[in-house]
Amino acid sequence: MSKVGIVGASGYTGAELLRLCAAHPELSVELATGDSQAGTGVAELYPSLAAAYGDLVFAPYEQGAVDGLDLVFLGLPHGASQAIVPDLVDRVPHVVDLAADFRLKDPALYPEWYGEPHAAPELLDRFVYGLPEVYRDELAGAAAVAVPGCYPTAANLALGPLVRSGLVEPTGIVVDAASGVSGAGRPPKPNTTFCTVDEDFTAYGLLHHRHTPEMEMVFGTSVLFTPHLAPMSRGILATCYARPAAPTTTEAALGALQEAYADEPFVV
């Protein structure tokens, strides 16, 4: 049984991670931090988790609290992981960051897309991009993993096999994708209230969404990406466009996808 800590466990991402860990026979959550909810029981904030975490209480983050853990997940806002990862990688055997702080390997991209220089660029190469359908060999035995973003995961799973098999041109790729409101996080925002989102469908982040370079990193080419906010709680619907590399058929494209994901349990 591996002892697990979740730093930033009180948000939607952390709550989903708590749910998944509760169903995993080899994981035991020993620590759940959430500075804004410190002192609140997990069951109080998320009653659906009461059966699994009846006694677990959100705690403020302290460096020494992770000592003795086998694995630490980070569910922090973008930029926050950079401040604590340099200490974490020397304290625990495995670190998994669910934010964007260690996804991009080129440190020059962070000022352009995230507004400020990376605080720990020397650690970028230690993190493996955590998309198992593409980077399974690199993930085997990895000590540090950067979990892919939501939009890049959808786009890369949809188009990746077609790009890698040469069935579509690696240029002129267009991705239109819609996300549920929970993708914006748990803190309330004016543009994610029920009255704003209900019966609406809105494009945002036009021409400069942060997930664009992440898609381009995996595809190896430029991508025109337009995200949308849909009136639903969760989920992603991605519609991806690419030009055929040569005359091809629907059967050939479907065959490439079926071959790529035949043994992949997370793709149905």
C-alpha positions as CSV (number, residue, x, y, z in Angstrom):
1,M,0.0,0.0,0.0
2,S,1.5,3.3,-1.1
3,K,1.0,6.4,1.2
4,V,-0.3,9.3,-0.8
5,G,-0.5,13.1,-0.2
6,I,-2.6,15.5,-2.2
7,V,-1.5,19.1,-2.0
8,G,-4.4,21.3,-3.1
9,A,-7.1,18.7,-2.5
10,S,-10.0,21.0,-1.8
11,G,-10.7,22.1,-5.4
12,Y,-12.6,20.2,-8.1
13,T,-9.4,18.5,-9.4
14,G,-8.4,17.5,-5.8
15,A,-11.9,16.1,-5.1
16,E,-11.8,14.0,-8.2
17,L,-8.4,12.8,-7.3
18,L,-9.6,11.9,-3.8
19,R,-12.5,9.9,-5.4
20,L,-10.1,8.0,-7.7
21,C,-7.6,7.2,-4.9
22,A,-10.5,5.9,-2.7
23,A,-11.2,3.3,-5.4
24,H,-7.6,2.3,-5.9
25,P,-6.6,-0.8,-3.9
26,E,-3.0,0.1,-3.6
27,L,-3.3,3.8,-2.5
28,S,-4.0,5.2,0.9
29,V,-4.5,9.0,1.2
30,E,-2.7,10.1,4.4
31,L,-2.6,13.9,3.7
32,A,-5.0,16.3,2.0
33,T,-4.0,20.0,2.1
34,G,-6.2,23.0,1.2
35,D,-5.2,26.3,2.7
36,S,-8.5,27.9,2.0
37,Q,-10.4,25.0,3.7
38,A,-7.9,24.2,6.4
39,G,-9.6,22.6,9.4
40,T,-12.6,21.5,7.3
41,G,-13.4,17.8,7.0
42,V,-13.3,16.3,3.6
43,A,-16.7,14.8,4.3
44,E,-18.1,18.2,5.2
45,L,-17.0,19.9,1.9
46,Y,-17.7,16.9,-0.3
47,P,-20.4,14.6,1.3
48,S,-20.1,12.2,-1.5
49,L,-16.6,11.3,-0.2
50,A,-17.8,10.8,3.4
51,A,-17.7,7.0,3.3
52,A,-14.1,7.0,2.2
53,Y,-12.7,9.9,4.2
54,G,-14.9,10.2,7.3
55,D,-11.9,11.4,9.4
56,L,-9.7,13.2,7.0
57,V,-9.4,16.9,7.5
58,F,-7.9,19.5,5.1
59,A,-4.7,20.9,6.5
60,P,-2.5,23.8,5.5
61,Y,0.6,22.9,3.5
62,E,3.8,22.4,5.4
63,Q,7.1,21.0,4.0
64,G,7.6,18.4,6.7
65,A,4.0,17.0,6.3
66,V,5.0,15.1,3.2
67,D,7.9,13.2,4.9
68,G,7.3,9.4,4.8
69,L,4.9,9.6,1.8
70,D,5.5,7.5,-1.3
71,L,3.6,9.8,-3.7
72,V,2.5,13.4,-3.7
73,F,-0.1,14.8,-6.2
74,L,-0.2,18.5,-6.7
75,G,-3.6,20.0,-7.5
76,L,-2.5,23.7,-7.2
77,P,-3.3,26.7,-9.4
78,H,-0.9,27.4,-12.2
79,G,2.4,28.8,-10.9
80,A,2.1,27.5,-7.4
81,S,3.8,24.1,-8.0
82,Q,7.0,25.7,-9.1
83,A,7.5,27.1,-5.6
84,I,7.4,23.8,-3.8
85,V,8.5,21.2,-6.3
86,P,12.2,21.8,-5.8
87,D,11.8,20.8,-2.2
88,L,9.3,17.9,-2.9
89,V,11.5,16.1,-5.4
90,D,14.1,15.6,-2.7
91,R,11.6,14.5,0.0
92,V,9.3,12.0,-1.7
93,P,10.0,9.3,-4.3
94,H,7.2,10.3,-6.7
95,V,5.6,13.6,-7.6
96,V,2.7,14.1,-10.0
97,D,1.7,17.7,-10.9
98,L,-1.8,18.2,-12.2
99,A,-1.2,21.8,-13.2
100,A,0.7,23.2,-16.2
101,D,3.9,24.1,-14.4
102,F,6.1,21.3,-15.8
103,R,4.3,20.3,-19.0
104,L,6.2,22.5,-21.4
105,K,9.9,21.6,-21.8
106,D,11.0,24.9,-23.3
107,P,11.4,27.5,-20.4
108,A,11.1,30.3,-22.9
109,L,7.4,29.4,-23.5
110,Y,6.3,30.2,-19.9
111,P,6.8,34.0,-20.0
112,E,4.9,34.0,-23.4
113,W,2.0,31.8,-22.4
114,Y,1.8,32.1,-18.6
115,G,3.0,35.6,-18.0
116,E,6.2,35.1,-16.0
117,P,9.5,33.1,-16.2
118,H,9.6,29.6,-14.8
119,A,10.9,29.5,-11.2
120,A,12.6,26.1,-11.6
121,P,13.6,25.6,-15.2
122,E,16.3,23.1,-14.2
123,L,13.6,20.6,-13.2
124,L,11.6,20.7,-16.5
125,D,13.5,17.8,-18.0
126,R,12.8,15.6,-15.0
127,F,9.1,15.6,-15.6
128,V,7.6,13.2,-18.0
129,Y,4.5,14.3,-19.9
130,G,1.8,12.0,-18.5
131,L,-0.2,10.9,-21.5
132,P,0.2,7.1,-21.3
133,E,-1.2,6.4,-24.8
134,V,1.8,8.3,-26.2
135,Y,4.5,8.3,-23.6
136,R,4.1,4.9,-21.9
137,D,7.7,3.9,-22.1
138,E,8.9,7.1,-20.6
139,L,6.3,7.0,-17.8
140,A,7.4,3.5,-16.7
141,G,9.4,4.1,-13.5
142,A,9.2,7.9,-13.8
143,A,9.7,9.8,-10.6
144,A,8.1,13.0,-11.7
145,V,5.0,13.3,-14.0
146,A,3.3,16.4,-15.5
147,V,-0.3,15.5,-16.1
148,P,-1.5,16.8,-19.5
149,G,-4.1,19.6,-19.8
150,C,-7.7,18.8,-20.5
151,Y,-7.9,20.3,-24.0
152,P,-4.6,18.8,-25.1
153,T,-5.6,15.4,-23.9
154,A,-8.8,15.5,-26.0
155,A,-7.1,16.8,-29.1
156,N,-4.0,14.6,-28.9
157,L,-6.1,11.4,-28.4
158,A,-8.3,12.4,-31.3
159,L,-5.7,13.4,-33.9
160,G,-2.4,11.9,-32.6
161,P,-2.7,8.5,-34.3
162,L,-3.6,10.1,-37.6
163,V,-0.7,12.5,-37.5
164,R,1.8,9.8,-36.4
165,S,0.6,7.4,-39.1
166,G,1.0,10.0,-41.8
167,L,-2.7,9.9,-42.8
168,V,-3.1,13.7,-42.3
169,E,-0.8,16.6,-43.0
170,P,1.1,17.8,-39.9
171,T,0.2,21.4,-40.8
172,G,-3.0,23.4,-40.8
173,I,-4.4,21.6,-37.8
174,V,-7.5,23.2,-36.3
175,V,-9.0,22.3,-32.9
176,D,-12.4,23.6,-31.7
177,A,-13.2,22.3,-28.2
178,A,-15.8,22.9,-25.5
179,S,-15.3,22.5,-21.8
180,G,-17.7,22.1,-18.9
181,V,-17.7,24.9,-16.2
182,S,-15.8,22.9,-13.6
183,G,-12.7,23.3,-15.8
184,A,-12.4,26.8,-14.5
185,G,-12.0,25.6,-11.0
186,R,-14.0,25.8,-7.7
187,P,-13.6,29.5,-6.8
188,P,-16.6,31.5,-8.1
189,K,-16.2,33.7,-11.1
190,P,-18.7,36.1,-12.7
191,N,-18.4,34.3,-16.1
192,T,-19.0,30.9,-14.7
193,T,-22.2,31.5,-12.7
194,F,-25.3,29.6,-13.6
195,C,-27.1,32.6,-15.0
196,T,-24.2,33.5,-17.2
197,V,-23.5,30.0,-18.5
198,D,-27.0,28.5,-18.8
199,E,-28.2,28.3,-22.4
200,D,-25.0,29.9,-23.7
201,F,-22.0,28.8,-25.6
202,T,-19.0,31.1,-25.6
203,A,-15.6,31.2,-27.2
204,Y,-12.8,32.5,-25.1
205,G,-9.0,32.7,-25.0
206,L,-9.0,33.5,-28.7
207,L,-5.6,33.2,-30.5
208,H,-3.7,32.8,-27.2
209,H,-5.0,30.1,-25.0
210,R,-2.4,28.5,-22.8
211,H,-3.0,25.0,-24.0
212,T,-2.0,25.8,-27.6
213,P,1.8,25.2,-27.1
214,E,1.1,22.0,-25.2
215,M,-0.8,20.7,-28.2
216,E,1.9,21.8,-30.5
217,M,4.6,20.1,-28.4
218,V,2.9,16.7,-28.9
219,F,1.8,17.2,-32.5
220,G,5.2,18.7,-33.5
221,T,3.5,21.4,-35.5
222,S,1.4,24.6,-35.2
223,V,-2.2,24.4,-34.1
224,L,-5.1,26.9,-34.4
225,F,-7.1,26.3,-31.2
226,T,-10.3,27.9,-30.1
227,P,-11.8,26.9,-26.7
228,H,-15.4,27.3,-25.7
229,L,-17.3,27.3,-22.5
230,A,-20.4,25.0,-22.7
231,P,-23.4,24.9,-20.3
232,M,-22.4,21.7,-18.7
233,S,-20.7,20.7,-15.4
234,R,-17.8,18.7,-16.7
235,G,-16.4,17.1,-19.8
236,I,-14.7,18.1,-23.1
237,L,-16.0,17.8,-26.6
238,A,-13.2,18.4,-29.2
239,T,-13.8,18.7,-32.9
240,C,-10.5,18.5,-34.8
241,Y,-9.7,19.3,-38.4
242,A,-6.8,18.2,-40.6
243,R,-6.1,17.8,-44.3
244,P,-5.5,14.2,-45.6
245,A,-1.9,13.7,-46.5
246,A,-3.0,11.7,-49.6
247,P,-6.2,10.3,-50.9
248,T,-7.5,8.1,-48.1
249,T,-10.7,6.7,-46.8
250,T,-12.8,6.8,-43.6
251,E,-12.0,3.2,-43.1
252,A,-8.3,3.9,-43.1
253,A,-8.6,6.7,-40.5
254,L,-10.9,4.6,-38.3
255,G,-8.4,1.7,-38.6
256,A,-5.5,3.8,-37.4
257,L,-7.5,4.9,-34.4
258,Q,-8.7,1.4,-33.6
259,E,-5.1,0.0,-33.9
260,A,-3.8,2.8,-31.6
261,Y,-6.3,2.3,-28.9
262,A,-7.2,-1.4,-29.1
263,D,-5.4,-2.1,-25.8
264,E,-5.9,1.2,-24.1
265,P,-8.2,1.0,-21.1
266,F,-8.8,4.8,-20.8
267,V,-10.0,5.2,-24.4
268,V,-13.3,3.7,-25.4
